[in-house]
């Protein structure tokens, strides 16, 4: 894996770059659609590849382990072949799902015992086991197992949690280094910065994972209920201490404004369920602001979803038609909204890269942030 920074903004830490692997190239900044169970909800791989040109999608270790199970995925030849996707896949280690199962799990030094949200069956994840599961799934980028502390949390809890994550990381690295790729492509282990909302702990965690010299570094434990200004501050501190020459991945963030603000703070990679989750509820993101397509004001609006978008898809359907689909319960409604939202998120990060290269990012970002907060 090779990462090349091709341009830097004149002010701030924004940069544009290129990740190269044996599978292909990933221009950065990049937004990665979330396909938790091997599917981005409501969309097929043709849409993701040919309409959206997404270079990376996500899968989730916890969910894929439970269904369909690693045996079926291995029999298919890995997740890429199972879902017919020849581009990059990143798998979250399941740490966030462990966090979300607070009433159904027990964390120990050895790992996490949890009950399935599906049938209540008991399971045990260790750092070594999570690495092996992701080997079996066959993702290109695999995440180290971590504990994601809640917000807010007492300093002692966050400090203990961070050190547990670091000890788990050491075990992940050892397991990864002695294992072998199961399929015909290399895999890359990515560690995760924790430290909650405490400045010194964030800095300590970033320094700890930086010295491991792994191919990329992730920032976790954010977008869990903290205020936006704290999200930006913790991201800024993390990128201050992460290697400039390695890609930086901010996990689970966020809104279009979050993306631009965090690109400005030196982040290269993003993922979030927001575009598709909100689409299913009728929230549509455009270059002019946010539309609640269910509102009556769109019933006779025959303008395109986003007339300013360079994406032909954004001009294929009117706001009135999309509202009609939602109000009649047609499956096509959430699908069109999901395509629009992902198209917009992918356009936004690509446009950010272009503006960085052109030396226009700071002014463009300021203008876009004011527009993206609009509720139309």
Residue pairs with C-beta under 8 A, 6 or more apart in sequence:
1 19
1 20
1 21
1 186
1 188
1 215
1 216
2 19
2 20
2 21
3 17
3 18
3 19
3 20
3 215
3 216
3 245
3 246
3 247
4 17
4 18
4 20
5 15
5 16
5 17
5 244
5 245
6 16
6 17
6 18
6 357
7 15
7 16
7 353
7 356
7 357
8 14
8 15
8 16
8 356
9 15
9 264
9 356
9 359
9 361
9 362
10 359
10 361
10 362
11 362
12 264
12 265
12 266
12 361
12 362
13 239
13 264
13 265
13 266
14 263
14 264
14 265
14 266
14 352
14 356
14 361
14 365
15 28
15 266
15 268
15 356
16 27
16 28
16 29
16 352
16 353
16 354
16 356
16 357
17 27
17 28
17 247
17 268
18 25
18 26
18 27
18 28
19 25
19 26
19 28
19 30
19 216
19 247
20 26
21 88
21 140
21 185
21 186
21 188
22 185
22 186
23 86
23 87
23 88
23 140
23 185
24 55
24 87
24 88
25 55
26 55
26 56
26 88
27 55
27 350
27 353
28 247
28 268
28 269
28 353
29 259
29 263
29 267
29 268
29 269
29 270
29 349
29 350
29 352
29 353
30 55
30 56
30 268
30 269
30 270
30 349
31 259
31 270
31 271
31 272
31 345
31 346
31 348
31 349
32 54
32 56
32 57
32 58
32 90
32 269
32 270
32 271
33 40
33 43
33 48
33 52
33 54
33 57
33 58
33 271
33 275
33 276
33 342
34 40
34 57
34 58
34 271
34 272
34 273
34 276
35 41
35 57
35 58
35 59
35 83
36 58
36 59
36 60
36 63
36 273
37 59
37 60
37 63
37 64
37 67
38 59
38 64
38 79
38 82
38 83
39 83
40 48
40 57
40 276
40 338
40 342
41 276
41 277
41 280
41 338
42 276
42 279
42 280
42 331
42 334
42 335
42 338
43 276
43 335
43 338
43 339
43 342
45 83
45 84
45 85
47 339
48 54
48 57
48 85
49 85
49 87
51 313
51 339
51 343
52 339
52 342
52 343
52 346
53 346
54 87
54 342
54 346
55 87
55 88
56 87
56 88
56 89
56 90
56 140
56 141
56 269
57 85
57 87
57 88
57 89
57 90
58 89
58 90
58 91
58 92
58 271
59 79
59 89
59 90
59 91
59 92
59 137
59 139
60 91
60 92
60 94
60 97
61 91
61 92
61 93
61 94
61 130
61 133
61 134
61 137
61 143
62 92
62 94
62 97
62 98
62 125
63 97
64 70
64 73
64 79
64 91
64 137
65 94
65 123
65 133
66 116
66 118
66 123
67 118
68 82
70 133
70 136
70 137
72 82
73 79
73 82
73 136
73 137
73 138
74 136
74 182
76 82
77 138
77 183
78 137
78 138
78 182
78 183
79 85
79 89
79 91
79 137
79 138
79 139
80 86
80 89
80 138
80 183
88 140
88 141
89 138
89 139
89 140
89 141
90 139
90 140
90 141
90 142
90 143
90 190
90 271
91 134
91 137
91 139
91 141
91 142
91 143
92 143
92 251
93 130
93 134
93 142
93 143
93 144
93 145
93 146
94 125
94 130
94 145
95 143
95 145
95 146
95 147
95 148
95 192
95 220
96 148
96 220
96 251
96 252
98 105
98 107
98 112
98 114
98 125
98 147
98 148
99 147
99 148
99 149
99 150
99 224
101 114
101 115
101 117
102 150
104 114
104 115
104 117
105 112
105 113
105 114
105 115
106 112
106 113
106 114
107 147
107 164
109 164
109 167
110 126
111 124
111 125
111 126
111 127
111 129
111 145
112 124
112 125
112 147
113 122
113 123
113 124
114 122
114 123
114 124
114 125
115 121
115 122
115 123
116 122
116 123
125 145
126 145
126 171
127 144
127 145
127 168
127 169
127 171
127 172
127 175
128 171
128 172
128 175
130 145
130 172
131 142
131 144
131 145
131 172
131 175
131 176
131 179
131 189
132 175
132 179
134 142
134 143
134 187
135 142
135 179
135 180
135 181
135 182
135 187
136 182
138 182
138 183
138 185
138 187
139 187
140 185
140 186
140 187
140 188
141 187
141 188
141 190
141 216
142 176
142 187
142 188
142 189
142 190
143 189
143 190
143 192
143 218
144 168
144 169
144 172
144 173
144 189
144 190
144 191
144 192
145 168
145 169
145 172
146 165
146 168
146 169
146 192
146 194
146 220
146 221
147 161
147 164
147 165
147 168
147 194
148 194
148 220
148 221
148 224
149 157
149 158
149 161
149 162
149 194
149 196
149 221
150 224
150 225
151 196
151 197
151 224
151 225
151 226
152 197
152 226
153 161
153 196
155 198
155 201
158 194
158 195
158 196
158 197
158 198
158 201
159 198
159 201
161 194
161 196
162 194
162 195
162 196
162 201
162 204
162 205
165 192
165 194
165 205
166 205
166 208
166 209
169 191
169 192
169 209
169 212
172 189
172 191
173 189
173 191
173 212
173 214
176 189
181 187
188 214
188 215
188 216
189 214
189 215
190 214
190 215
190 216
190 217
190 218
190 249
191 209
191 212
191 214
191 217
191 218
192 209
192 218
192 219
192 220
192 221
192 251
193 202
193 205
193 206
193 209
193 217
193 218
193 219
193 220
193 221
193 238
193 242
194 201
194 205
194 220
194 221
195 201
195 202
195 203
195 204
195 205
195 206
195 221
195 234
196 202
196 221
197 226
197 230
197 234
199 233
199 234
199 237
202 234
202 237
202 238
203 237
203 238
203 240
203 241
205 238
206 217
206 219
206 237
206 238
206 239
206 240
206 241
206 242
207 241
209 217
209 242
210 217
210 241
210 242
210 243
213 243
214 246
215 246
215 247
216 246
216 247
216 248
216 249
216 269
217 242
217 243
217 246
217 247
217 248
217 249
218 248
218 249
218 250
218 251
219 234
219 235
219 238
219 239
219 242
219 248
219 249
219 250
219 251
219 267
220 251
220 252
222 231
222 234
222 235
222 250
222 251
222 252
222 253
223 231
223 251
223 252
223 253
223 254
223 258
223 272
226 234
228 258
228 261
231 253
231 254
231 258
231 262
232 261
232 262
232 265
235 250
235 262
235 265
235 267
236 265
236 266
238 248
239 248
239 265
239 266
239 267
242 248
242 266
247 268
247 269
248 266
248 267
248 268
248 269
249 267
249 268
249 269
249 270
249 271
250 262
250 267
250 269
250 270
251 271
252 271
252 272
253 259
253 262
253 270
253 272
254 262
254 270
254 272
254 274
255 274
255 372
256 285
256 344
256 345
256 348
256 368
256 372
257 369
257 372
257 373
259 270
259 345
259 348
259 349
259 352
260 348
260 352
260 365
260 368
260 369
260 372
261 365
261 369
262 270
263 349
263 352
263 361
263 365
264 361
264 362
264 365
270 349
274 341
275 285
275 338
275 341
275 342
275 344
275 345
276 338
276 341
276 342
278 285
278 341
279 334
279 337
279 338
279 340
279 341
280 334
280 337
280 338
282 292
282 293
282 294
282 326
282 333
282 337
283 290
283 291
283 292
283 293
283 337
283 341
284 290
284 291
284 292
284 293
284 305
284 322
284 337
284 340
284 341
285 291
285 340
285 341
285 344
285 345
285 372
286 305
286 306
286 308
286 309
286 314
286 340
286 344
286 376
287 306
287 308
287 309
287 344
287 347
287 371
288 306
288 308
288 371
288 374
288 376
289 371
289 372
289 373
289 374
289 375
289 376
290 372
290 374
290 375
290 376
291 298
291 305
291 319
291 376
292 375
293 319
293 322
293 323
293 326
293 333
293 337
294 323
294 326
294 327
295 323
298 319
298 320
298 322
298 323
299 320
299 323
299 324
300 320
301 318
301 319
301 320
301 323
302 318
302 319
302 320
303 318
303 319
304 314
304 315
304 316
304 317
304 318
304 319
305 314
305 315
305 317
305 318
305 319
305 322
305 336
305 340
306 314
306 315
306 340
306 344
307 314
307 315
309 315
309 343
309 344
309 347
310 347
311 343
311 344
311 347
313 339
313 340
313 343
314 340
314 343
314 344
317 336
322 333
322 336
322 337
325 332
325 333
325 336
326 333
326 334
326 337
348 368
351 364
352 361
352 364
352 365
355 361
355 364
355 365
